[in-house]
Amino acid sequence: MKNIILGLLATAILLTVTQAQVQEKFFVVERESQSVAIIKKGLVKSYMKDMHNMNHGVIKFDKDDGYIISRDGYVIKFDPITEKKEAEYKTSKSAIGFVIGENFVAVANYDDKSVDILTRDLKPISKIQTGSKNVGIKIYKDYIIFAQMDNDKVSIYKNGNGTKKSPDFKLFKEFEVGKMPFDAMIKDNTYIVGFFLSKAFGVIDLDKMSYSQIKVTAKDDKPVLKVPHFGFWSLSEDRTFIPAVGDNKVMVYDNNFKFIKNIEMQGLPVFTSLSPDKKYLAVTFSGKDFPTIQIVDTKTLKVIHKFTFEGKILHLRWSSLQDSLYVSVNDADKVNVIHTTEWFLEREIFQIQKPSGIFVYMQKDK
């Protein structure tokens, strides 16, 4: 018993020390005001202004670098600690996604039908012309992989210079895929691409460089009429949670896309997000249920909690350090924080205009 108590105390001390060494900063896109609000310790700390069109702004972090992609084709590099802009570069009139490599940033463009390869400081290296809107860009080893929306293909480019020199990407392989690919995800060595006009997913094994197509159906072998963006999927170790489009369900599959169950939801689900420990799934909705979040127990696959706010829920993000779920309430100009142990509204954070995407940077204390 004494050893057990000592072990628990040691774990608690280690957790306290770890949390003291690392803090979360939440960067919240202000959808209409070309800015980003920064939340730290539960309060709005500051703002980053002049970030261009943030209507669908996306933020990513790699080591001590932060990057933003704006709707109007700007890529912005900033310091997530000082919150200062360091560089920016306009790749096109409309950019849709980007990835950060060891010594490059690759941007998939929608408008000028190309993929830009930039240095980490956003200096242009090369531009890959595709003749198509480009989506679903990912990195695997020395490859970048992206889908050509207008050409019904997935392209794989290989960097011949590795990570030590300026990248030199050349076409390695292309796959003809389903009609109108529009988004993708990557898990380990598997690139999964979805289609607007084909009721299936394309799966590429990036080690074998082989392609297969999987038809995805719901209960009773009914086809999925349209698949939501993969950014709205949630993957645990052994299950995949997919919000059904046009139906009040979250579909549950195993990792081989074998159907397990439909979870009946209140409305039409849009976004699903797993908690860091994978015990809970938060689900948002469209239409009349826009203001609602439902919480699913991933073991029982049952809805266990519901929250309804005064305004549209555009995004949410789980804390990795605290028992908290941060929620963008767009119409109400605030971010709500739900306590995820006792399940109650713990805090309302104001002074945020039209919040949408929430992105977390783990800042180490010095």
C-alpha positions in Angstrom: 0.0 0.0 0.0 2.8 2.4 0.9 4.5 1.8 -2.5 1.2 2.5 -4.3 0.7 5.8 -2.4 4.3 6.8 -3.2 3.8 5.9 -6.8 0.6 8.0 -7.0 2.4 11.0 -5.4 5.3 10.7 -7.8 2.9 10.7 -10.8 1.1 13.7 -9.4 4.3 15.6 -8.9 5.5 14.7 -12.4 2.2 15.9 -13.9 2.4 19.2 -11.9 6.0 19.8 -13.0 5.1 19.0 -16.7 2.2 21.4 -16.7 4.4 24.1 -15.1 6.9 23.7 -17.8 4.4 23.8 -20.7 1.5 26.1 -21.2 -1.2 26.2 -23.9 -1.8 29.2 -26.0 -5.1 29.1 -28.0 -4.9 31.0 -31.3 -8.5 31.8 -32.3 -9.3 33.0 -35.9 -11.5 36.1 -35.9 -13.4 35.2 -39.1 -14.4 38.7 -40.3 -11.7 41.1 -38.9 -8.5 39.8 -40.5 -7.1 39.0 -37.0 -6.3 36.3 -34.6 -7.1 36.4 -30.8 -4.7 34.7 -28.4 -6.1 33.1 -25.2 -3.8 32.2 -22.4 -4.7 31.0 -18.9 -8.4 31.3 -19.8 -8.3 35.0 -20.9 -7.7 37.0 -24.1 -4.1 38.0 -23.9 -3.6 39.8 -27.2 -4.3 40.0 -30.9 -2.4 39.5 -34.2 -3.7 42.0 -36.7 -3.5 42.4 -40.5 -3.7 38.6 -41.2 -5.6 39.1 -44.5 -8.9 37.3 -45.3 -9.4 35.0 -42.3 -12.8 33.6 -43.5 -11.3 30.1 -43.6 -8.0 30.8 -41.9 -5.9 27.8 -40.8 -3.0 27.9 -38.4 -0.2 25.3 -37.9 2.8 25.1 -35.7 6.1 23.3 -36.1 8.7 23.6 -33.4 8.9 27.4 -32.6 7.4 28.5 -35.9 3.8 29.4 -36.6 2.2 29.6 -40.0 -1.2 30.9 -41.2 -2.8 30.4 -44.5 -5.5 33.0 -45.5 -8.5 32.5 -47.8 -7.0 35.0 -50.3 -3.7 33.1 -50.8 -1.3 34.5 -48.3 1.0 32.4 -46.2 2.2 34.1 -43.1 5.0 33.0 -40.8 4.9 34.3 -37.2 6.6 33.7 -33.8 4.0 32.0 -31.6 5.8 33.2 -28.5 6.2 36.9 -29.4 3.1 36.8 -31.6 5.0 38.9 -34.2 4.7 38.4 -38.0 8.0 37.4 -39.5 7.3 37.0 -43.2 4.4 36.6 -45.7 4.1 35.5 -49.3 1.1 35.5 -51.6 1.0 32.2 -53.6 -2.3 32.8 -55.4 -5.7 34.4 -55.2 -7.0 31.4 -53.2 -5.0 28.8 -51.3 -6.7 25.8 -49.7 -4.1 24.0 -47.6 -0.5 23.7 -46.7 2.1 21.4 -45.0 5.3 22.1 -43.2 8.4 20.1 -44.0 11.9 20.0 -42.4 13.2 22.7 -44.7 10.2 23.8 -46.8 6.5 24.8 -46.8 4.3 23.5 -49.6 1.0 25.3 -50.4 -1.9 23.8 -52.4 -3.5 26.5 -54.5 -7.1 26.6 -55.6 -7.1 29.6 -57.8 -4.0 29.5 -60.0 -3.9 25.7 -60.2 -0.5 25.1 -58.8 1.5 23.9 -55.7 4.1 26.3 -54.3 7.3 25.1 -52.6 8.7 27.8 -50.3 11.5 28.0 -47.8 10.6 28.0 -44.1 11.1 31.7 -44.3 8.6 31.8 -47.2 11.0 32.5 -50.0 9.8 30.9 -53.3 11.7 27.8 -54.4 9.5 26.3 -57.2 5.9 26.2 -58.5 4.4 23.0 -59.7 1.8 23.7 -62.4 -1.1 21.1 -62.4 -3.9 22.7 -64.4 -6.2 21.8 -61.6 -7.5 23.0 -58.2 -5.3 21.2 -55.7 -6.4 19.8 -52.3 -5.6 17.3 -49.6 -1.8 18.1 -49.5 0.2 15.8 -47.1 3.7 14.8 -46.3 5.2 11.3 -46.0 8.9 10.7 -45.7 10.5 12.4 -48.8 7.1 12.8 -50.6 4.4 15.4 -50.9 1.0 14.0 -51.9 -1.9 16.0 -53.1 -5.1 15.5 -55.1 -6.0 17.3 -58.4 -9.6 18.1 -58.0 -10.3 18.9 -61.7 -8.2 16.0 -63.2 -9.4 13.1 -61.0 -5.9 12.1 -59.9 -3.5 12.0 -56.9 0.0 13.2 -57.5 3.1 12.1 -55.5 6.2 14.2 -55.8 9.6 13.1 -54.3 12.2 15.4 -52.9 15.5 14.3 -54.4 17.6 16.4 -52.0 16.4 15.0 -48.7 16.2 17.3 -45.7 19.7 18.8 -45.8 19.5 20.9 -49.0 16.9 23.1 -50.7 14.1 20.7 -51.7 13.9 19.6 -55.3 10.5 17.9 -55.9 10.0 15.9 -59.0 6.9 13.9 -60.1 7.3 10.3 -58.8 3.9 8.7 -59.4 0.3 9.6 -60.2 -2.9 7.6 -59.7 -6.2 8.0 -61.5 -8.8 8.1 -58.8 -12.5 8.7 -58.3 -14.5 11.7 -59.6 -13.6 15.1 -58.2 -11.3 14.4 -55.2 -11.8 17.2 -52.6 -10.0 16.3 -49.4 -7.7 13.8 -47.9 -6.1 12.5 -44.7 -3.0 10.5 -43.9 -2.5 7.9 -41.2 0.9 6.2 -41.0 1.7 5.1 -44.6 -1.9 5.3 -45.8 -3.2 8.3 -47.8 -7.0 8.4 -47.9 -8.8 10.6 -50.4 -12.5 11.4 -50.7 -14.6 12.3 -53.7 -17.5 14.6 -54.4 -18.9 12.5 -57.2 -17.9 8.9 -56.4 -19.5 7.1 -53.4 -16.1 5.7 -52.2 -12.7 6.5 -50.8 -9.4 6.1 -52.5 -6.6 4.5 -50.5 -3.0 4.7 -51.4 -0.3 2.6 -49.6 2.7 4.9 -49.8 5.2 2.2 -49.0 3.9 -0.2 -51.8 2.7 2.7 -54.0 -0.5 0.9 -54.7 -4.1 2.2 -55.0 -7.4 0.7 -54.0 -10.9 2.0 -53.8 -13.3 1.3 -50.9 -17.0 1.8 -51.1 -18.3 3.2 -47.9 -21.9 2.5 -46.9 -24.0 3.1 -43.9 -26.5 0.8 -42.2 -28.3 -1.7 -44.4 -25.7 -1.1 -47.2 -27.1 2.3 -47.9 -24.5 4.5 -49.8 -23.0 7.6 -48.2 -24.3 10.3 -50.5 -21.6 12.8 -49.7 -18.6 12.6 -47.5 -17.6 15.6 -45.3 -14.1 17.0 -45.3 -11.7 14.7 -43.6 -10.8 17.4 -41.2 -14.2 16.6 -39.6 -13.3 12.9 -39.1 -12.0 11.5 -35.8 -9.7 8.5 -35.6 -8.9 6.5 -32.4 -6.6 3.5 -32.3 -9.2 1.1 -33.6 -12.2 3.2 -34.7 -13.1 5.9 -37.3 -15.9 8.3 -36.6 -17.5 10.0 -39.6 -20.3 12.5 -39.5 -23.0 11.5 -42.0 -24.1 14.2 -44.4 -27.8 14.6 -44.7 -28.6 12.2 -41.8 -28.7 12.6 -38.0 -26.0 10.1 -37.4 -22.3 9.6 -36.7 -21.1 6.5 -38.5 -18.6 4.3 -36.7 -16.1 2.1 -38.6 -13.1 0.0 -37.7 -9.7 0.9 -39.3 -10.5 -1.3 -42.3 -13.7 0.7 -42.9 -15.9 -2.2 -41.8 -19.2 -0.7 -40.5 -19.7 -1.0 -36.7 -22.7 1.2 -35.8 -24.6 4.4 -36.4 -24.8 6.8 -33.4 -28.1 8.6 -33.5 -27.6 12.3 -33.0 -29.8 15.3 -32.4 -29.2 17.0 -35.8 -27.1 16.9 -38.9 -23.5 16.4 -37.7 -20.7 18.5 -39.2 -17.6 18.3 -37.1 -16.4 15.5 -34.7 -13.4 15.8 -32.3 -11.9 13.2 -30.0 -10.7 14.1 -26.6 -6.9 13.6 -26.0 -7.5 10.4 -24.1 -10.0 9.2 -26.8 -12.7 8.6 -24.2 -15.1 11.2 -25.6 -16.2 12.5 -29.0 -17.6 16.1 -29.3 -20.0 16.6 -32.2 -21.3 19.9 -33.7 -24.2 20.4 -36.1 -25.6 22.5 -38.9 -29.1 24.1 -39.5 -31.4 24.5 -36.5 -29.0 22.6 -34.3 -26.0 24.9 -35.1 -25.9 26.1 -31.4 -25.6 22.5 -30.0 -22.8 20.2 -29.0 -23.3 16.6 -28.1 -20.7 14.5 -26.2 -20.4 10.8 -27.0 -18.9 8.1 -24.8 -16.6 6.3 -27.3 -16.7 3.0 -25.3 -20.5 2.7 -25.1 -21.1 4.8 -28.3 -23.9 6.6 -26.6 -24.6 10.4 -26.2 -24.0 11.3 -22.6 -24.1 15.1 -22.5 -25.5 18.0 -24.5 -24.8 21.8 -24.5 -26.7 24.5 -26.3 -25.4 28.0 -26.7 -26.7 31.3 -28.1 -25.0 31.3 -31.5 -23.5 29.1 -34.2 -20.8 26.7 -33.1 -18.1 26.8 -35.8 -15.2 25.0 -34.1 -14.0 23.4 -30.9 -10.7 22.2 -29.4 -9.9 20.0 -26.5 -7.2 21.1 -24.0 -4.3 18.6 -23.5 -3.4 20.0 -20.1 -6.7 20.9 -18.5 -10.1 19.3 -18.3 -11.5 21.8 -20.8 -13.1 21.9 -24.2 -12.9 25.3 -26.0 -15.8 26.2 -28.2 -16.1 29.0 -30.8 -19.6 30.6 -30.5 -19.5 32.7 -33.6 -22.7 34.8 -33.4 -22.1 35.6 -29.7 -18.5 36.8 -30.2 -17.1 34.6 -27.5 -15.3 31.3 -26.8 -17.0 29.1 -24.2 -15.1 26.6 -22.1 -16.7 23.4 -21.0 -15.3 21.5 -17.9 -14.8 18.0 -19.2 -14.8 16.1 -15.9 -18.0 17.5 -14.3 -19.4 18.6 -17.6 -20.6 22.2 -17.1 -20.0 25.6 -18.7 -16.9 26.7 -16.8 -16.1 30.0 -18.5 -17.1 32.5 -21.2 -14.3 34.4 -22.9 -15.4 37.6 -24.5 -13.5 40.2 -26.5 -13.3 37.9 -29.6 -15.1 38.9 -32.8 -16.7 36.2 -34.9 -14.5 33.3 -33.7 -14.0 30.2 -35.9 -11.0 28.0 -36.0 -9.1 27.3 -32.6 -5.5 26.2 -32.8 -3.2 25.3 -29.8 0.5 26.0 -29.4 2.3 24.3 -26.5 4.7 26.9 -25.1 7.5 25.8 -23.0 8.3 28.0 -20.0 11.8 29.4 -19.8 
